[in-house]
Amino acid sequence: MKALRFHAAKDLRIEEIAAIPAPGPGQVAIRNRFVGICGTDLHEYAYGPIFIPTAPHPFTGAHGPQVLGHEFGGVVTAVGAGVTHVAVGDRVSVQPLIMPRSGDYFADRGLFHLSENLALAGLSWVSGGMAEAALLNDYNVVRIPDRMSDEEAALVEPTAVAVYACDRGKVTAGHSVLITGAGPIGILTLLTAKAFGATTLFLSDLNDTRLELARKMLPGVITLNPKRDDIGAAVRAATEGGVGCDVALECVGNERALQGCLDAVRKQGTVVQVGLHPGNSGLHWHTVTFKDVDLRGSWAYPTHLWPRVIDLIASGAIPAARVVTRKIRLDQAVTEGFDALLDPAGTQLKILIDLT
């Protein structure tokens, strides 16, 4: 079957590889339909291997070359013994986290996403979304309703990141919220905060093109560019009492963006770190203490979020499809997908690869 595989930084190859095997007990085979190119995929392409193991993964045994793609969905083509929650012909969204189901401190507590042995389909597993088919565990596939499109099935994974980030920030009705970063995760977090009832929304980014896209998606959002705007001052000026926002979500992985969140949030507000920082980042810890803020990380998502996120998208509460700016074929993935998303002009947000 045809697949896009990572071999090394700047070395992605569309290749013919062996077809997936028949599913064993507790496994499911799917025919992939749409897969999104994630920021993690871009980092692997530009600088990797990062998460892709160079030696066999301690739990899955996977290593490069690796089929990429962890934001995807498809149609069930076969199920192994003991699988009862999906059947051949069901359309599914893939929850890509793979880990021990027991005998692990966090797994035993239902916190599967925190397992020390965590692997991901498309990064450290035999299969990924950027291929014609994938072999997965039964817990990796969740049936989607008829009212959800195949494209939306591929958007559940990044939307789950946004939903969990807003959960970590305890975003609720009437809140004022700052999101730094107008990439796909930032925009999905913006849409999620709106769905959760936030009434005053701020979005900061260095790219004016993406800020304009955000204004078109969500009229009323207050967009800021740190090249021109003092983020903290602008947020305070637009919030009740001039105190700052209730919640600030850093969706870039950038030190200045994190500092801007701390400056903009009110006393006893909450700062959530969503983006992955490439190294150590300085923070004014006197300000953390003086403002009495909560500073929280937000790693991936609990796996039990999938039905909830599916319903949020399928109901229209989170219009996730708005972030899709282009659809391409697998043969175009490198030049029209990865390279386009790395273009500093930033004219694209989410690119989906159509495998139908």
Residue pairs with C-beta under 8 A, 6 or more apart in sequence:
1 16
1 17
1 18
1 19
1 20
1 131
1 132
1 133
2 14
2 15
2 16
2 17
2 131
2 132
2 330
3 14
3 15
3 16
3 17
3 67
3 128
3 130
3 131
3 132
4 12
4 13
4 14
4 15
4 67
4 68
4 69
4 130
4 131
4 330
4 333
4 334
5 12
5 13
5 15
5 17
5 64
5 65
5 66
5 67
5 68
6 12
6 44
6 45
6 48
6 49
6 52
6 64
6 65
6 66
6 68
7 13
7 64
7 65
8 48
8 49
8 64
9 44
9 45
9 46
9 47
9 48
9 49
10 45
10 46
12 45
12 68
12 333
12 334
12 338
13 65
14 330
14 331
14 333
14 334
17 67
17 131
19 133
20 29
20 126
20 127
20 133
20 134
20 135
21 135
22 29
22 78
22 80
23 29
23 78
23 79
23 80
23 83
23 135
24 80
24 81
25 80
25 81
25 82
26 80
26 81
26 82
26 83
26 137
26 138
27 79
27 80
27 83
27 135
27 136
27 137
27 138
28 76
28 78
28 79
28 80
28 83
28 86
28 92
28 135
28 136
28 137
28 138
28 140
28 141
29 76
29 77
29 78
29 79
29 133
29 134
29 135
29 136
30 73
30 74
30 75
30 76
30 77
30 92
30 94
30 133
30 134
30 136
30 141
31 74
31 75
31 77
31 132
31 133
32 69
32 72
32 73
32 74
32 129
32 131
32 132
32 133
32 134
32 355
33 72
33 73
33 74
33 75
33 91
33 150
33 153
33 154
33 354
33 355
33 356
34 72
34 73
34 150
34 151
34 153
34 154
34 327
34 352
34 353
34 354
34 355
34 356
35 69
35 71
35 72
35 128
35 129
35 130
35 154
35 352
35 353
35 355
36 69
36 71
36 72
36 129
36 154
36 155
36 157
36 158
36 184
36 350
36 351
36 352
36 353
37 69
37 71
37 333
37 337
37 338
37 341
37 350
37 351
37 352
37 353
38 70
38 71
38 157
38 158
38 184
39 183
39 184
39 185
40 50
40 51
40 70
40 123
41 68
41 69
41 70
41 122
41 338
42 338
42 341
42 342
43 50
44 50
44 51
44 52
44 68
44 123
45 338
45 342
46 342
49 64
51 120
51 123
51 124
52 63
52 64
52 66
52 123
52 124
53 62
53 63
53 64
53 124
54 63
54 64
55 63
56 62
56 63
57 63
57 119
57 124
57 125
58 117
59 98
59 99
59 100
59 117
59 118
59 119
60 98
60 119
60 124
60 125
60 126
62 119
62 124
62 125
62 126
63 124
66 122
66 123
66 124
66 128
67 122
67 127
67 128
67 129
67 130
67 131
68 122
68 123
68 128
68 129
68 130
69 121
69 122
69 128
69 129
69 130
69 131
69 353
70 94
70 96
70 120
70 121
70 122
70 123
70 128
70 129
70 157
71 96
71 122
71 129
71 154
71 155
71 157
71 158
72 94
72 96
72 122
72 128
72 129
72 134
72 153
72 154
72 157
73 91
73 92
73 93
73 94
73 144
73 150
73 153
73 154
73 156
74 91
74 92
74 94
74 133
74 134
74 153
74 355
75 89
75 90
75 91
75 92
76 86
76 87
76 88
76 89
76 90
76 91
76 92
76 141
77 88
77 133
78 88
79 86
79 87
79 88
79 138
80 138
82 138
83 138
85 138
85 143
86 92
86 138
86 141
86 143
90 143
91 143
91 144
91 148
91 150
91 153
92 141
92 142
92 143
92 144
92 153
93 141
93 142
93 144
93 148
93 153
93 154
93 156
93 157
93 306
93 310
94 121
94 129
94 134
94 136
94 140
94 141
94 142
94 157
95 139
95 140
95 141
95 142
95 156
95 157
95 160
95 303
95 306
96 120
96 121
96 122
96 125
96 140
96 157
97 112
97 113
97 118
97 119
97 120
97 140
97 300
97 303
98 118
98 119
98 120
98 121
98 124
98 125
98 137
98 140
99 107
99 112
99 113
99 115
99 117
99 118
99 119
100 107
100 115
100 117
101 107
101 112
101 139
102 108
104 115
104 116
104 117
105 116
106 112
106 113
106 114
106 115
106 116
107 115
110 302
110 304
111 302
112 118
112 302
112 303
113 299
113 300
113 301
113 302
113 303
114 299
119 125
121 127
121 128
121 129
121 134
121 136
121 140
122 128
122 129
122 130
126 135
127 133
127 134
127 135
127 136
128 134
129 154
129 353
130 330
130 333
130 353
131 355
132 355
139 303
142 156
142 306
142 307
142 310
144 152
144 153
144 156
144 310
144 314
145 310
145 314
147 314
148 310
148 313
148 314
149 321
150 356
151 321
151 324
151 327
151 352
152 313
152 314
152 320
152 321
154 352
155 188
155 313
155 320
155 321
155 323
155 324
155 350
156 306
156 309
156 310
156 313
156 320
158 184
158 185
158 188
158 320
158 323
158 350
159 188
159 192
159 309
159 312
159 313
159 318
159 320
160 300
160 301
160 305
160 306
160 309
161 185
161 188
161 189
161 274
161 298
161 300
161 301
162 185
162 188
162 189
162 191
162 192
162 318
163 192
163 301
163 305
163 308
163 309
163 312
163 318
164 298
164 300
164 301
164 302
164 305
165 189
165 192
165 249
165 251
165 272
165 274
165 298
166 189
166 192
166 193
166 196
166 249
168 272
168 296
168 297
168 298
169 177
169 247
169 249
169 270
169 272
169 296
169 298
170 247
170 270
171 177
171 192
171 193
171 196
171 197
171 198
171 246
171 247
172 196
172 197
172 198
173 196
173 197
173 198
173 199
174 197
174 198
174 199
175 193
175 196
175 197
175 198
175 199
175 200
175 245
175 246
175 247
176 198
176 199
176 200
176 201
176 202
176 235
176 238
176 239
176 240
176 245
176 246
176 247
177 193
177 198
177 200
177 201
177 202
177 245
177 246
177 247
177 248
177 249
178 202
178 203
178 204
178 231
178 235
178 245
178 247
178 248
178 249
178 260
178 261
178 264
178 265
179 186
179 189
179 190
179 193
179 201
179 202
179 203
179 204
179 248
179 249
179 251
180 186
180 203
180 204
180 205
180 231
180 248
180 249
180 250
180 251
180 252
180 254
180 257
180 258
180 260
180 261
181 204
181 205
181 250
181 251
181 252
181 254
181 257
181 275
182 203
182 204
182 205
182 207
182 210
182 211
182 213
182 214
182 223
183 205
183 210
183 251
183 252
183 349
184 323
184 349
184 350
185 251
185 274
185 275
186 203
186 205
186 251
186 252
187 203
187 210
187 213
187 214
187 217
187 322
187 323
187 349
188 318
188 320
188 323
189 249
189 251
189 274
190 201
190 203
190 214
190 218
190 221
191 217
191 218
191 318
191 319
191 320
191 322
191 323
192 312
192 318
193 201
193 247
193 249
194 201
194 218
195 312
195 317
195 318
198 247
200 222
200 238
200 239
200 245
201 218
201 220
201 221
201 222
202 221
202 222
202 223
202 224
202 231
202 234
202 235
202 238
202 245
202 264
203 211
203 214
203 221
203 222
203 223
203 224
204 223
204 224
204 225
204 226
204 229
204 231
204 257
204 260
205 211
205 214
205 223
205 225
206 225
206 226
206 227
207 346
208 225
209 345
209 346
209 347
210 346
210 349
211 223
211 224
211 225
212 223
213 325
213 349
214 221
214 223
215 221
215 223
217 319
217 322
217 323
222 234
222 238
224 231
224 234
224 235
226 256
226 257
226 260
231 260
231 263
231 264
232 244
232 260
232 263
232 264
235 244
235 245
235 264
236 242
236 243
236 244
236 264
239 245
239 266
243 266
243 267
244 263
244 264
244 265
244 266
244 267
244 269
245 264
245 265
245 266
245 269
246 265
246 266
246 269
246 270
247 265
247 269
247 270
247 271
247 272
248 260
248 261
248 262
248 264
248 265
248 269
248 270
248 271
248 272
249 261
249 271
249 272
249 274
249 298
250 257
250 258
250 261
250 271
250 272
250 273
250 274
250 275
251 274
251 275
252 275
253 275
253 276
253 277
253 278
254 275
254 277
255 277
255 281
255 282
257 275
258 271
258 273
258 277
258 281
258 283
259 282
259 283
259 284
261 271
262 271
262 283
262 284
262 287
262 288
262 291
262 293
262 295
263 287
265 271
265 291
265 293
266 291
267 291
267 292
267 293
268 291
268 292
268 293
268 294
269 291
269 293
269 294
270 293
270 294
270 295
270 296
271 293
271 294
271 295
271 296
272 296
272 297
272 298
273 295
273 296
273 297
273 298
274 298
288 295
309 318
311 317
312 318
313 319
313 320
323 349
323 350
324 349
324 350
324 351
324 352
325 347
325 348
325 349
325 350
325 351
326 336
326 340
326 348
326 351
326 352
327 351
327 352
327 353
327 354
328 336
328 337
328 351
328 352
328 353
328 354
329 353
329 354
330 353
330 354
330 355
333 353
336 351
337 351
337 353
340 347
340 348
340 351
341 348
341 351
